[in-house]
């Protein structure tokens, strides 16, 4: 591979001349220059409205995917709150009151009513929040933003008011601060890493706590046997993932519904049989009494209360698999009531049996219901793991599109629901991590300490992003923002301080996961940005391209070539390397830039944006293929066929470009008058007015326009003819090295860490499903 040294002159594209017709339609703009004139409203497609039947079906499926985690929390919550036993009988009332208000405040009020509204065209999770901020403010670190990618906000059209000024001021401060841009990316990576850490810890604690219940039936089940049985269940769960969320959700949903009926019914039974007076715990004064009696121990016990809301983040992270309305319906109707009844029943039982707090769930089950409940508990624990596994797949898919995660294979498992994905490599790595944690920790106590840190960290980061969105995008009244911060924000910070207290008791585990994952994400994103900036600085100049066109030594060979690049503002330097090495160009060359936008979906009709690269005779075009972070890049329909059809459409649109329908200045007339006919004697009829003669200059322009139309017609024929000959895919295979004189840290990041990941993970052509027989790799070394 040849090493590139020195800088190649780069040229900034000339600004687009604005039309005098301010109200020009999208269709007319598109005829001029589809790359430069794309409307800012191009992304503002309202989310597809689902009928009530589909919503109910998704609500049913969501029960089997989203709520297994929070639904199995009664298995281990009370043992986490009282690890040393119950000191005072009224402490149970304080704990129950804490659980009731925590579940109501965080999962129901925060997530169901508020956070779900902050979705990005139906997608949830940390990266969805980050992408929203990136679209409304220029805080992305990659310099690939173009006029056609403008945000979809309407706030520039709003009348000035105090909220708009506040939002504009915050937006301006974010855009002008380099620290703020890096900090937002850091927080996003941190939240993503925590969700993935949840995807490891949730299966461990859920399955282990459920399987350990068999000790109540037989004493022959030792700790070691329970651990190995849990590992077997976990392996089965991860092997089942390849069937997809749709099939998994439909299979698991009835089981989870049965589980909720069991815990709700058991709760009612215990409530009536033991101590109905626990209903008074709805009075928050018992929380005050609880803290007065226990002081520091009460604060430490908040780490156990957090376990009652594990899985709440899954409602938002898994949103892309379902819909806002389906999540709201399932949570409020089928999940919230039985969970509260389960805790109410356990509290009533513990008021009479304080010593059973370590295994309150299984001890409180009526004898005849033990085995059915145990089987349902094990199955529900398996399903509990599904919520965070699905969330992990979704959030990694989002981070892939924004250049923050190494390339992995994303499989879309459902044609009906495009948000449902499966990632084989991540699935098996999660399985290995779960097996290692379960085998290493053996009990739910330390795993619970680790779990609490991961859960509260993610919730706190979500709240931080939400406040930013409230102020800058929603323009919420400042008093409501302050109310959110004071109520929900302060509660989450209090819980965070409590779980961090248990750092040395297993709490270090999620932070260890985060350190590893963030290191991987940082290295990949750092080099990704460096590569892009290098190509931007060394892009092929227009003068160089003209030299290539006029070089008689370069042969034109039949066929169409797609030259793939990530650069959207010009031609990458590897193109010059290709021409120098192989002095031949295909008859039609399309430079394809695969670009990811900070938006969940890009409508198919707006995906391809073309631009002709002068000189015209070279038959070279630049196409930007834009994808949202949930769009499927390796679509079932032939990518090359779609691209060729769009290229022909672009050429046909050129027949109606401004140079062919406008006056000498190349601008569109402001009036809407239409030329109705051109008579054979050269007279033009326009709304009944006759013009007796046409000047010689006008005749020359008509002849010139006809010549251009004829030329474009021949180009369309050329594309069709060369398409029949065949298509070759040219893929840049860039080797990156740290430039001479770089410090040690940079050399380690680029030469060793990044290149190790690149060699051992999927290549770009594998992700795009490009046929090997028609793939030609072009090698070049970048000194970064």
LINGIUR-V791947 format. One record per helix or strand of 3 or more residues. SS is the DSSP state (h for helix, s for strand). FROM is the first residue (numbers start at 1). LEN is the number of residues. If there is no record, write none. Layout:
<<SS;FROM;LEN> <SS;FROM;LEN>>
This chain:
<<h;26;7> <h;40;4> <h;52;14> <h;68;4> <h;73;3> <h;77;5> <h;91;28> <h;126;11> <h;147;3> <h;155;3> <h;162;15> <h;178;39> <h;223;21> <h;245;29> <h;276;7> <h;285;10> <h;296;14> <h;312;6> <h;319;3> <h;324;29> <h;354;10> <h;367;35> <h;424;18> <h;444;31> <h;478;23> <h;503;3> <h;508;30> <h;542;9> <s;555;11> <h;574;8> <s;584;13> <h;604;3> <s;608;6> <h;616;3> <s;620;8> <h;639;16> <h;658;4> <s;684;3> <s;689;3> <h;696;30> <s;727;11> <h;744;17> <h;764;4> <h;772;3> <s;775;9>>
